[in-house]
Amino acid sequence: MTTRPPITISSMDLHRLEHLLDDLPANAFPGMSELEAELGRGSLSEPAAMPPDIVSMNSTVRFSVDGHEYTKTLVYPAKLSDSDQQISVLAPVGSALLGMQEGKGIDWPRPGGGTMHVRVEQLVFQPEREGELHR
């Protein structure tokens, strides 16, 4: 796997995700250890100072996976109501998107083996950029 690009995570997202992961049994979903590692390596930002081109929770993102494009909103698993419009942060692609900068890509483990290339093509909506700091 290639070197992973830097990521930035909102302190509020980190706090909520840590609580979510603490409540789950070990290896509760494919990629749990990768998500935990990403949370540990990310640079933290207060919501009000979040760079406007970084994927945070509840962001709507146009992204590609191995060249196939999608547009979805990154959500917590409890808020997942429409898998055509949303993606859970606990899904491998959702974990890969969190904290990524617009225009950057990452090679991410594929469940069952191998890797996939996930690239943020456009950050369509970011809550912090729109002043939604307490979502």
N, CA, C and O atoms as a GROMACS GRO file, in nm:
protein
  540
    1MET      N    1   0.085  -0.118   0.000
    1MET     CA    2   0.000   0.000   0.000
    1MET      C    3   0.089   0.124   0.000
    1MET      O    4   0.193   0.127   0.066
    2THR      N    5   0.048   0.225  -0.074
    2THR     CA    6   0.126   0.347  -0.082
    2THR      C    7   0.108   0.429   0.045
    2THR      O    8   0.022   0.401   0.128
    3THR      N    9   0.191   0.531   0.058
    3THR     CA   10   0.181   0.620   0.173
    3THR      C   11   0.045   0.691   0.170
    3THR      O   12   0.000   0.737   0.066
    4ARG      N   13  -0.016   0.698   0.285
    4ARG     CA   14  -0.148   0.762   0.293
    4ARG      C   15  -0.132   0.913   0.302
    4ARG      O   16  -0.040   0.963   0.367
    5PRO      N   17  -0.222   0.987   0.235
    5PRO     CA   18  -0.215   1.133   0.241
    5PRO      C   19  -0.254   1.183   0.379
    5PRO      O   20  -0.322   1.112   0.454
    6PRO      N   21  -0.214   1.304   0.412
    6PRO     CA   22  -0.255   1.360   0.542
    6PRO      C   23  -0.406   1.378   0.545
    6PRO      O   24  -0.470   1.402   0.442
    7ILE      N   25  -0.464   1.365   0.663
    7ILE     CA   26  -0.607   1.386   0.681
    7ILE      C   27  -0.629   1.481   0.799
    7ILE      O   28  -0.544   1.495   0.887
    8THR      N   29  -0.745   1.545   0.798
    8THR     CA   30  -0.784   1.636   0.906
    8THR      C   31  -0.921   1.592   0.954
    8THR      O   32  -1.011   1.566   0.874
    9ILE      N   33  -0.937   1.584   1.085
    9ILE     CA   34  -1.062   1.539   1.144
    9ILE      C   35  -1.111   1.643   1.244
    9ILE      O   36  -1.035   1.695   1.325
   10SER      N   37  -1.240   1.672   1.235
   10SER     CA   38  -1.302   1.764   1.330
   10SER      C   39  -1.296   1.702   1.469
   10SER      O   40  -1.320   1.582   1.485
   11SER      N   41  -1.265   1.783   1.569
   11SER     CA   42  -1.260   1.732   1.706
   11SER      C   43  -1.396   1.676   1.749
   11SER      O   44  -1.402   1.579   1.824
   12MET      N   45  -1.504   1.735   1.702
   12MET     CA   46  -1.637   1.686   1.734
   12MET      C   47  -1.661   1.549   1.669
   12MET      O   48  -1.715   1.459   1.733
   13ASP      N   49  -1.621   1.533   1.544
   13ASP     CA   50  -1.634   1.404   1.477
   13ASP      C   51  -1.549   1.298   1.548
   13ASP      O   52  -1.595   1.186   1.568
   14LEU      N   53  -1.428   1.334   1.585
   14LEU     CA   54  -1.340   1.239   1.654
   14LEU      C   55  -1.403   1.193   1.784
   14LEU      O   56  -1.406   1.073   1.813
   15HIS      N   57  -1.453   1.286   1.862
   15HIS     CA   58  -1.515   1.253   1.991
   15HIS      C   59  -1.632   1.156   1.970
   15HIS      O   60  -1.643   1.055   2.040
   16ARG      N   61  -1.719   1.186   1.875
   16ARG     CA   62  -1.836   1.101   1.850
   16ARG      C   63  -1.796   0.964   1.796
   16ARG      O   64  -1.853   0.863   1.836
   17LEU      N   65  -1.699   0.961   1.708
   17LEU     CA   66  -1.656   0.833   1.652
   17LEU      C   67  -1.586   0.746   1.756
   17LEU      O   68  -1.604   0.625   1.759
   18GLU      N   69  -1.506   0.808   1.842
   18GLU     CA   70  -1.441   0.731   1.948
   18GLU      C   71  -1.546   0.667   2.040
   18GLU      O   72  -1.531   0.551   2.079
   19HIS      N   73  -1.650   0.741   2.074
   19HIS     CA   74  -1.757   0.685   2.158
   19HIS      C   75  -1.828   0.572   2.085
   19HIS      O   76  -1.858   0.468   2.145
   20LEU      N   77  -1.855   0.591   1.958
   20LEU     CA   78  -1.920   0.487   1.878
   20LEU      C   79  -1.835   0.360   1.875
   20LEU      O   80  -1.886   0.250   1.898
   21LEU      N   81  -1.707   0.374   1.848
   21LEU     CA   82  -1.618   0.258   1.839
   21LEU      C   83  -1.599   0.192   1.974
   21LEU      O   84  -1.588   0.069   1.982
   22ASP      N   85  -1.596   0.270   2.082
   22ASP     CA   86  -1.580   0.213   2.217
   22ASP      C   87  -1.698   0.124   2.253
   22ASP      O   88  -1.683   0.030   2.331
   23ASP      N   89  -1.815   0.152   2.197
   23ASP     CA   90  -1.935   0.075   2.228
   23ASP      C   91  -1.949  -0.052   2.144
   23ASP      O   92  -2.040  -0.132   2.166
   24LEU      N   93  -1.860  -0.071   2.048
   24LEU     CA   94  -1.867  -0.188   1.960
   24LEU      C   95  -1.767  -0.295   2.004
   24LEU      O   96  -1.661  -0.262   2.057
   25PRO      N   97  -1.800  -0.422   1.982
   25PRO     CA   98  -1.702  -0.527   2.011
   25PRO      C   99  -1.587  -0.520   1.911
   25PRO      O  100  -1.600  -0.464   1.802
   26ALA      N  101  -1.474  -0.576   1.949
   26ALA     CA  102  -1.357  -0.579   1.860
   26ALA      C  103  -1.394  -0.643   1.727
   26ALA      O  104  -1.468  -0.742   1.723
   27ASN      N  105  -1.343  -0.586   1.620
   27ASN     CA  106  -1.368  -0.637   1.485
   27ASN      C  107  -1.517  -0.647   1.452
   27ASN      O  108  -1.559  -0.743   1.387
   28ALA      N  109  -1.596  -0.550   1.497
   28ALA     CA  110  -1.740  -0.550   1.475
   28ALA      C  111  -1.777  -0.532   1.328
   28ALA      O  112  -1.886  -0.572   1.286
   29PHE      N  113  -1.688  -0.475   1.249
   29PHE     CA  114  -1.714  -0.455   1.106
   29PHE      C  115  -1.581  -0.461   1.031
   29PHE      O  116  -1.476  -0.430   1.089
   30PRO      N  117  -1.584  -0.500   0.903
   30PRO     CA  118  -1.459  -0.503   0.825
   30PRO      C  119  -1.398  -0.362   0.819
   30PRO      O  120  -1.467  -0.266   0.786
   31GLY      N  121  -1.273  -0.352   0.849
   31GLY     CA  122  -1.204  -0.224   0.843
   31GLY      C  123  -1.205  -0.145   0.972
   31GLY      O  124  -1.163  -0.029   0.973
   32MET      N  125  -1.251  -0.205   1.081
   32MET     CA  126  -1.256  -0.132   1.208
   32MET      C  127  -1.117  -0.086   1.251
   32MET      O  128  -1.100   0.027   1.295
   33SER      N  129  -1.019  -0.173   1.238
   33SER     CA  130  -0.884  -0.135   1.280
   33SER      C  131  -0.827  -0.024   1.191
   33SER      O  132  -0.753   0.062   1.239
   34GLU      N  133  -0.862  -0.026   1.062
   34GLU     CA  134  -0.815   0.080   0.973
   34GLU      C  135  -0.877   0.214   1.011
   34GLU      O  136  -0.808   0.316   1.010
   35LEU      N  137  -1.007   0.214   1.044
   35LEU     CA  138  -1.071   0.339   1.086
   35LEU      C  139  -1.009   0.391   1.215
   35LEU      O  140  -0.983   0.511   1.227
   36GLU      N  141  -0.985   0.303   1.310
   36GLU     CA  142  -0.921   0.344   1.435
   36GLU      C  143  -0.783   0.403   1.409
   36GLU      O  144  -0.744   0.502   1.472
   37ALA      N  145  -0.707   0.342   1.318
   37ALA     CA  146  -0.574   0.393   1.284
   37ALA      C  147  -0.584   0.531   1.219
   37ALA      O  148  -0.502   0.619   1.247
   38GLU      N  149  -0.684   0.551   1.132
   38GLU     CA  150  -0.702   0.681   1.067
   38GLU      C  151  -0.734   0.789   1.170
   38GLU      O  152  -0.682   0.900   1.162
   39LEU      N  153  -0.820   0.756   1.264
   39LEU     CA  154  -0.855   0.853   1.368
   39LEU      C  155  -0.731   0.891   1.450
   39LEU      O  156  -0.717   1.005   1.493
   40GLY      N  157  -0.642   0.794   1.470
   40GLY     CA  158  -0.520   0.819   1.546
   40GLY      C  159  -0.416   0.901   1.473
   40GLY      O  160  -0.337   0.970   1.536
   41ARG      N  161  -0.415   0.894   1.340
   41ARG     CA  162  -0.312   0.965   1.265
   41ARG      C  163  -0.357   1.101   1.213
   41ARG      O  164  -0.274   1.180   1.168
   42GLY      N  165  -0.486   1.130   1.218
   42GLY     CA  166  -0.537   1.254   1.162
   42GLY      C  167  -0.499   1.376   1.244
   42GLY      O  168  -0.485   1.368   1.366
   43SER      N  169  -0.484   1.489   1.176
   43SER     CA  170  -0.467   1.617   1.243
   43SER      C  171  -0.604   1.663   1.289
   43SER      O  172  -0.703   1.648   1.217
   44LEU      N  173  -0.610   1.718   1.410
   44LEU     CA  174  -0.738   1.764   1.464
   44LEU      C  175  -0.762   1.910   1.431
   44LEU      O  176  -0.670   1.991   1.425
   45SER      N  177  -0.890   1.942   1.410
   45SER     CA  178  -0.931   2.080   1.387
   45SER      C  179  -1.060   2.104   1.465
   45SER      O  180  -1.147   2.018   1.469
   46GLU      N  181  -1.071   2.220   1.525
   46GLU     CA  182  -1.198   2.258   1.586
   46GLU      C  183  -1.297   2.283   1.471
   46GLU      O  184  -1.256   2.329   1.364
   47PRO      N  185  -1.425   2.253   1.491
   47PRO     CA  186  -1.521   2.269   1.382
   47PRO      C  187  -1.517   2.407   1.314
   47PRO      O  188  -1.523   2.415   1.192
   48ALA      N  189  -1.506   2.513   1.391
   48ALA     CA  190  -1.504   2.648   1.334
   48ALA      C  191  -1.381   2.675   1.248
   48ALA      O  192  -1.382   2.765   1.163
   49ALA      N  193  -1.274   2.599   1.269
   49ALA     CA  194  -1.150   2.617   1.194
   49ALA      C  195  -1.128   2.509   1.089
   49ALA      O  196  -1.022   2.503   1.028
   50MET      N  197  -1.228   2.425   1.066
   50MET     CA  198  -1.215   2.315   0.972
   50MET      C  199  -1.190   2.369   0.831
   50MET      O  200  -1.266   2.453   0.782
   51PRO      N  201  -1.084   2.322   0.765
   51PRO     CA  202  -1.061   2.366   0.627
   51PRO      C  203  -1.183   2.333   0.540
   51PRO      O  204  -1.242   2.227   0.557
   52PRO      N  205  -1.222   2.422   0.450
   52PRO     CA  206  -1.346   2.405   0.373
   52PRO      C  207  -1.341   2.295   0.267
   52PRO      O  208  -1.444   2.266   0.205
   53ASP      N  209  -1.226   2.235   0.245
   53ASP     CA  210  -1.213   2.132   0.141
   53ASP      C  211  -1.186   1.993   0.198
   53ASP      O  212  -1.133   1.906   0.128
   54ILE      N  213  -1.222   1.972   0.324
   54ILE     CA  214  -1.198   1.845   0.394
   54ILE      C  215  -1.332   1.775   0.421
   54ILE      O  216  -1.429   1.838   0.463
   55VAL      N  217  -1.336   1.645   0.396
   55VAL     CA  218  -1.457   1.566   0.421
   55VAL      C  219  -1.474   1.544   0.571
   55VAL      O  220  -1.389   1.485   0.637
   56SER      N  221  -1.585   1.593   0.624
   56SER     CA  222  -1.622   1.570   0.764
   56SER      C  223  -1.753   1.492   0.766
   56SER      O  224  -1.813   1.468   0.661
   57MET      N  225  -1.795   1.454   0.884
   57MET     CA  226  -1.922   1.383   0.895
   57MET      C  227  -2.034   1.473   0.844
   57MET      O  228  -2.034   1.594   0.866
   58ASN      N  229  -2.129   1.411   0.777
   58ASN     CA  230  -2.246   1.478   0.718
   58ASN      C  231  -2.212   1.561   0.595
   58ASN      O  232  -2.293   1.641   0.549
   59SER      N  233  -2.091   1.544   0.542
   59SER     CA  234  -2.054   1.607   0.416
   59SER      C  235  -2.112   1.527   0.300
   59SER      O  236  -2.123   1.404   0.307
   60THR      N  237  -2.148   1.597   0.194
   60THR     CA  238  -2.188   1.531   0.070
   60THR      C  239  -2.069   1.538  -0.024
   60THR      O  240  -2.014   1.645  -0.049
   61VAL      N  241  -2.031   1.422  -0.075
   61VAL     CA  242  -1.905   1.409  -0.148
   61VAL      C  243  -1.928   1.340  -0.283
   61VAL      O  244  -1.996   1.237  -0.291
   62ARG      N  245  -1.872   1.398  -0.387
   62ARG     CA  246  -1.863   1.327  -0.514
   62ARG      C  247  -1.726   1.261  -0.513
   62ARG      O  248  -1.623   1.329  -0.503
   63PHE      N  249  -1.724   1.129  -0.523
   63PHE     CA  250  -1.599   1.055  -0.511
   63PHE      C  251  -1.596   0.941  -0.612
   63PHE      O  252  -1.699   0.904  -0.669
   64SER      N  253  -1.478   0.888  -0.633
   64SER     CA  254  -1.464   0.773  -0.722
   64SER      C  255  -1.398   0.659  -0.646
   64SER      O  256  -1.314   0.680  -0.557
   65VAL      N  257  -1.438   0.539  -0.683
   65VAL     CA  258  -1.377   0.416  -0.632
   65VAL      C  259  -1.333   0.338  -0.754
   65VAL      O  260  -1.415   0.289  -0.831
   66ASP      N  261  -1.202   0.326  -0.769
   66ASP     CA  262  -1.146   0.258  -0.886
   66ASP      C  263  -1.206   0.310  -1.017
   66ASP      O  264  -1.234   0.233  -1.109
   67GLY      N  265  -1.226   0.443  -1.023
   67GLY     CA  266  -1.273   0.507  -1.145
   67GLY      C  267  -1.424   0.518  -1.160
   67GLY      O  268  -1.470   0.583  -1.254
   68HIS      N  269  -1.502   0.457  -1.074
   68HIS     CA  270  -1.649   0.466  -1.079
   68HIS      C  271  -1.694   0.576  -0.984
   68HIS      O  272  -1.660   0.575  -0.865
   69GLU      N  273  -1.773   0.673  -1.035
   69GLU     CA  274  -1.812   0.789  -0.954
   69GLU      C  275  -1.945   0.770  -0.882
   69GLU      O  276  -2.038   0.705  -0.931
   70TYR      N  277  -1.950   0.829  -0.764
   70TYR     CA  278  -2.069   0.827  -0.678
   70TYR      C  279  -2.079   0.964  -0.610
   70TYR      O  280  -1.980   1.035  -0.599
   71THR      N  281  -2.199   0.999  -0.566
   71THR     CA  282  -2.220   1.115  -0.481
   71THR      C  283  -2.305   1.069  -0.364
   71THR      O  284  -2.418   1.024  -0.382
   72LYS      N  285  -2.249   1.081  -0.243
   72LYS     CA  286  -2.318   1.035  -0.123
   72LYS      C  287  -2.283   1.125  -0.005
   72LYS      O  288  -2.184   1.197  -0.007
   73THR      N  289  -2.368   1.118   0.097
   73THR     CA  290  -2.345   1.191   0.221
   73THR      C  291  -2.288   1.095   0.324
   73THR      O  292  -2.344   0.987   0.347
   74LEU      N  293  -2.177   1.132   0.387
   74LEU     CA  294  -2.111   1.050   0.488
   74LEU      C  295  -2.185   1.064   0.620
   74LEU      O  296  -2.193   1.174   0.675
   75VAL      N  297  -2.239   0.953   0.673
   75VAL     CA  298  -2.322   0.959   0.793
   75VAL      C  299  -2.277   0.856   0.898
   75VAL      O  300  -2.205   0.761   0.869
   76TYR      N  301  -2.322   0.881   1.020
   76TYR     CA  302  -2.306   0.782   1.127
   76TYR      C  303  -2.402   0.667   1.098
   76TYR      O  304  -2.507   0.689   1.037
   77PRO      N  305  -2.369   0.545   1.139
   77PRO     CA  306  -2.455   0.430   1.105
   77PRO      C  307  -2.599   0.445   1.151
   77PRO      O  308  -2.689   0.398   1.081
   78ALA      N  309  -2.624   0.508   1.263
   78ALA     CA  310  -2.762   0.524   1.312
   78ALA      C  311  -2.843   0.618   1.223
   78ALA      O  312  -2.966   0.613   1.226
   79LYS      N  313  -2.778   0.701   1.144
   79LYS     CA  314  -2.847   0.796   1.056
   79LYS      C  315  -2.862   0.744   0.913
   79LYS      O  316  -2.920   0.812   0.829
   80LEU      N  317  -2.809   0.625   0.886
   80LEU     CA  318  -2.816   0.569   0.751
   80LEU      C  319  -2.959   0.526   0.721
   80LEU      O  320  -3.011   0.433   0.782
   81SER      N  321  -3.022   0.596   0.626
   81SER     CA  322  -3.161   0.564   0.592
   81SER      C  323  -3.179   0.537   0.443
   81SER      O  324  -3.281   0.482   0.403
   82ASP      N  325  -3.082   0.576   0.360
   82ASP     CA  326  -3.093   0.558   0.216
   82ASP      C  327  -2.954   0.531   0.158
   82ASP      O  328  -2.876   0.625   0.136
   83SER      N  329  -2.923   0.406   0.134
   83SER     CA  330  -2.788   0.371   0.088
   83SER      C  331  -2.758   0.422  -0.053
   83SER      O  332  -2.642   0.421  -0.095
   84ASP      N  333  -2.859   0.465  -0.127
   84ASP     CA  334  -2.833   0.527  -0.257
   84ASP      C  335  -2.782   0.669  -0.242
   84ASP      O  336  -2.709   0.719  -0.329
   85GLN      N  337  -2.818   0.736  -0.132
   85GLN     CA  338  -2.781   0.875  -0.109
   85GLN      C  339  -2.677   0.893   0.001
   85GLN      O  340  -2.613   0.998   0.010
   86GLN      N  341  -2.660   0.791   0.085
   86GLN     CA  342  -2.573   0.802   0.202
   86GLN      C  343  -2.475   0.684   0.207
   86GLN      O  344  -2.496   0.580   0.145
   87ILE      N  345  -2.367   0.706   0.282
   87ILE     CA  346  -2.272   0.599   0.309
   87ILE      C  347  -2.230   0.611   0.455
   87ILE      O  348  -2.200   0.720   0.504
   88SER      N  349  -2.227   0.499   0.523
   88SER     CA  350  -2.187   0.496   0.664
   88SER      C  351  -2.036   0.514   0.676
   88SER      O  352  -1.959   0.463   0.594
   89VAL      N  353  -1.996   0.584   0.778
   89VAL     CA  354  -1.853   0.599   0.807
   89VAL      C  355  -1.791   0.464   0.842
   89VAL      O  356  -1.669   0.448   0.834
   90LEU      N  357  -1.874   0.366   0.882
   90LEU     CA  358  -1.821   0.234   0.915
   90LEU      C  359  -1.803   0.146   0.792
   90LEU      O  360  -1.741   0.040   0.802
   91ALA      N  361  -1.857   0.186   0.676
   91ALA     CA  362  -1.831   0.114   0.552
   91ALA      C  363  -1.687   0.144   0.510
   91ALA      O  364  -1.638   0.254   0.534
   92PRO      N  365  -1.620   0.049   0.447
   92PRO     CA  366  -1.480   0.076   0.408
   92PRO      C  367  -1.461   0.205   0.327
   92PRO      O  368  -1.368   0.280   0.354
   93VAL      N  369  -1.547   0.231   0.231
   93VAL     CA  370  -1.532   0.354   0.152
   93VAL      C  371  -1.560   0.476   0.239
   93VAL      O  372  -1.493   0.578   0.225
   94GLY      N  373  -1.658   0.467   0.329
   94GLY     CA  374  -1.687   0.577   0.420
   94GLY      C  375  -1.568   0.610   0.509
   94GLY      O  376  -1.535   0.726   0.529
   95SER      N  377  -1.504   0.506   0.562
   95SER     CA  378  -1.385   0.527   0.645
   95SER      C  379  -1.274   0.592   0.564
   95SER      O  380  -1.201   0.677   0.615
   96ALA      N  381  -1.261   0.552   0.439
   96ALA     CA  382  -1.156   0.609   0.353
   96ALA      C  383  -1.181   0.757   0.324
   96ALA      O  384  -1.086   0.834   0.313
   97LEU      N  385  -1.306   0.796   0.314
   97LEU     CA  386  -1.340   0.935   0.281
   97LEU      C  387  -1.315   1.032   0.397
   97LEU      O  388  -1.276   1.146   0.375
   98LEU      N  389  -1.336   0.986   0.519
   98LEU     CA  390  -1.328   1.075   0.635
   98LEU      C  391  -1.193   1.145   0.644
   98LEU      O  392  -1.088   1.081   0.645
   99GLY      N  393  -1.197   1.278   0.650
   99GLY     CA  394  -1.076   1.356   0.667
   99GLY      C  395  -0.998   1.385   0.541
   99GLY      O  396  -0.897   1.456   0.545
  100MET      N  397  -1.044   1.330   0.428
  100MET     CA  398  -0.971   1.349   0.302
  100MET      C  399  -0.996   1.488   0.245
  100MET      O  400  -1.102   1.547   0.264
  101GLN      N  401  -0.896   1.538   0.175
  101GLN     CA  402  -0.904   1.668   0.109
  101GLN      C  403  -0.956   1.651  -0.033
  101GLN      O  404  -0.925   1.553  -0.101
  102GLU      N  405  -1.035   1.746  -0.075
  102GLU     CA  406  -1.085   1.747  -0.212
  102GLU      C  407  -0.967   1.734  -0.310
  102GLU      O  408  -0.867   1.804  -0.296
  103GLY      N  409  -0.981   1.646  -0.407
  103GLY     CA  410  -0.877   1.626  -0.507
  103GLY      C  411  -0.774   1.522  -0.470
  103GLY      O  412  -0.687   1.489  -0.552
  104LYS      N  413  -0.780   1.467  -0.349
  104LYS     CA  414  -0.683   1.367  -0.304
  104LYS      C  415  -0.745   1.228  -0.308
  104LYS      O  416  -0.867   1.212  -0.305
  105GLY      N  417  -0.659   1.128  -0.314
  105GLY     CA  418  -0.703   0.990  -0.315
  105GLY      C  419  -0.624   0.907  -0.216
  105GLY      O  420  -0.518   0.947  -0.167
  106ILE      N  421  -0.678   0.789  -0.187
  106ILE     CA  422  -0.615   0.699  -0.091
  106ILE      C  423  -0.640   0.556  -0.135
  106ILE      O  424  -0.748   0.521  -0.182
  107ASP      N  425  -0.539   0.473  -0.119
  107ASP     CA  426  -0.555   0.330  -0.140
  107ASP      C  427  -0.604   0.271  -0.009
  107ASP      O  428  -0.542   0.293   0.096
  108TRP      N  429  -0.715   0.197  -0.015
  108TRP     CA  430  -0.781   0.151   0.106
  108TRP      C  431  -0.807   0.001   0.096
  108TRP      O  432  -0.841  -0.049  -0.011
  109PRO      N  433  -0.792  -0.072   0.208
  109PRO     CA  434  -0.816  -0.217   0.204
  109PRO      C  435  -0.959  -0.250   0.162
  109PRO      O  436  -1.056  -0.190   0.210
  110ARG      N  437  -0.970  -0.345   0.073
  110ARG     CA  438  -1.099  -0.394   0.027
  110ARG      C  439  -1.137  -0.513   0.115
  110ARG      O  440  -1.053  -0.599   0.141
  111PRO      N  441  -1.261  -0.519   0.163
  111PRO     CA  442  -1.301  -0.636   0.241
  111PRO      C  443  -1.276  -0.763   0.161
  111PRO      O  444  -1.312  -0.771   0.044
  112GLY      N  445  -1.216  -0.860   0.222
  112GLY     CA  446  -1.187  -0.984   0.152
  112GLY      C  447  -1.051  -0.986   0.083
  112GLY      O  448  -1.012  -1.087   0.025
  113GLY      N  449  -0.979  -0.874   0.088
  113GLY     CA  450  -0.845  -0.870   0.032
  113GLY      C  451  -0.830  -0.772  -0.082
  113GLY      O  452  -0.927  -0.735  -0.148
  114GLY      N  453  -0.709  -0.731  -0.104
  114GLY     CA  454  -0.679  -0.634  -0.208
  114GLY      C  455  -0.705  -0.492  -0.161
  114GLY      O  456  -0.738  -0.468  -0.045
  115THR      N  457  -0.689  -0.399  -0.252
  115THR     CA  458  -0.712  -0.258  -0.221
  115THR      C  459  -0.799  -0.194  -0.328
  115THR      O  460  -0.813  -0.246  -0.439
  116MET      N  461  -0.856  -0.082  -0.292
  116MET     CA  462  -0.932   0.000  -0.386
  116MET      C  463  -0.878   0.142  -0.375
  116MET      O  464  -0.827   0.182  -0.270
  117HIS      N  465  -0.890   0.216  -0.483
  117HIS     CA  466  -0.846   0.356  -0.481
  117HIS      C  467  -0.969   0.444  -0.469
  117HIS      O  468  -1.056   0.444  -0.556
  118VAL      N  469  -0.975   0.520  -0.359
  118VAL     CA  470  -1.087   0.611  -0.331
  118VAL      C  471  -1.034   0.753  -0.345
  118VAL      O  472  -0.934   0.790  -0.284
  119ARG      N  473  -1.102   0.832  -0.427
  119ARG     CA  474  -1.057   0.970  -0.454
  119ARG      C  475  -1.175   1.066  -0.434
  119ARG      O  476  -1.285   1.041  -0.482
  120VAL      N  477  -1.149   1.174  -0.362
  120VAL     CA  478  -1.249   1.279  -0.343
  120VAL      C  479  -1.244   1.370  -0.465
  120VAL      O  480  -1.146   1.442  -0.486
  121GLU      N  481  -1.348   1.366  -0.545
  121GLU     CA  482  -1.353   1.448  -0.666
  121GLU      C  483  -1.402   1.589  -0.635
  121GLU      O  484  -1.348   1.688  -0.684
  122GLN      N  485  -1.507   1.598  -0.551
  122GLN     CA  486  -1.563   1.730  -0.517
  122GLN      C  487  -1.634   1.721  -0.382
  122GLN      O  488  -1.708   1.626  -0.356
  123LEU      N  489  -1.611   1.818  -0.300
  123LEU     CA  490  -1.683   1.830  -0.173
  123LEU      C  491  -1.804   1.919  -0.202
  123LEU      O  492  -1.794   2.041  -0.204
  124VAL      N  493  -1.918   1.855  -0.225
  124VAL     CA  494  -2.039   1.926  -0.265
  124VAL      C  495  -2.094   2.009  -0.149
  124VAL      O  496  -2.136   2.123  -0.168
  125PHE      N  497  -2.093   1.950  -0.029
  125PHE     CA  498  -2.145   2.018   0.090
  125PHE      C  499  -2.061   1.975   0.210
  125PHE      O  500  -2.034   1.857   0.229
  126GLN      N  501  -2.020   2.072   0.289
  126GLN     CA  502  -1.953   2.044   0.415
  126GLN      C  503  -2.022   2.127   0.523
  126GLN      O  504  -2.030   2.249   0.510
  127PRO      N  505  -2.073   2.063   0.628
  127PRO     CA  506  -2.148   2.137   0.731
  127PRO      C  507  -2.070   2.255   0.790
  127PRO      O  508  -2.126   2.363   0.806
  128GLU      N  509  -1.943   2.236   0.821
  128GLU     CA  510  -1.864   2.342   0.883
  128GLU      C  511  -1.852   2.463   0.789
  128GLU      O  512  -1.858   2.577   0.834
  129ARG      N  513  -1.835   2.436   0.661
  129ARG     CA  514  -1.823   2.544   0.562
  129ARG      C  515  -1.951   2.627   0.556
  129ARG      O  516  -1.947   2.746   0.524
  130GLU      N  517  -2.064   2.564   0.586
  130GLU     CA  518  -2.194   2.632   0.584
  130GLU      C  519  -2.234   2.686   0.720
  130GLU      O  520  -2.346   2.734   0.738
  131GLY      N  521  -2.142   2.680   0.817
  131GLY     CA  522  -2.168   2.735   0.950
  131GLY      C  523  -2.244   2.642   1.044
  131GLY      O  524  -2.284   2.683   1.152
  132GLU      N  525  -2.263   2.516   1.002
  132GLU     CA  526  -2.331   2.417   1.086
  132GLU      C  527  -2.227   2.352   1.176
  132GLU      O  528  -2.172   2.247   1.142
  133LEU      N  529  -2.200   2.413   1.290
  133LEU     CA  530  -2.091   2.369   1.376
  133LEU      C  531  -2.135   2.278   1.489
  133LEU      O  532  -2.051   2.218   1.556
  134HIS      N  533  -2.265   2.265   1.512
  134HIS     CA  534  -2.314   2.185   1.625
  134HIS      C  535  -2.411   2.078   1.579
  134HIS      O  536  -2.506   2.047   1.651
  135ARG      N  537  -2.390   2.022   1.466
  135ARG     CA  538  -2.482   1.923   1.409
  135ARG      C  539  -2.486   1.794   1.487
  135ARG      O  540  -2.560   1.702   1.450
   0.00000   0.00000   0.00000
